[in-house]
Amino acid sequence: MNHLILQAQLLELGLVRYTPAGLMALDCCLKHESQVQEAGRPRKISLEIKAVVIGDLTKRLQSLGLGGMAQFTGFLSAQRNGRGTIFHITALDIVTTPNCSNPDRN
């Protein structure tokens, strides 16, 4: 199954574009920081991931604003050029109190 849930901060926001099917699309970059347990030891995680949202959800992403925190749900796919990975966002829930250090939420 290809399903990703990631609590992250909106780091970059591109310009609205349209797919060949006429749907709105918006590229962005997300930043995630947390601490998890790996092999019985704490590990700090910090990553940036390219993402895209398609359809009516683009307006919600824009309203989140740069620096906004949300829980993003979606799936991973290869980028159009075949190099790298892109996170396709299918849902987002705004996080009012950032809590990225809680490993149970990530």
Secondary structure, 3 states (H helix, E strand, C coil): CCCEEEEEEEEEECCCEECCCCCEEEEEEEEEEEEEEECCEEEEEEEEEEEEEECCHHHHHHHHCCCCEEEEEEEEEECCCCCCEEEEEEEEEECCCCCCCCHHHC
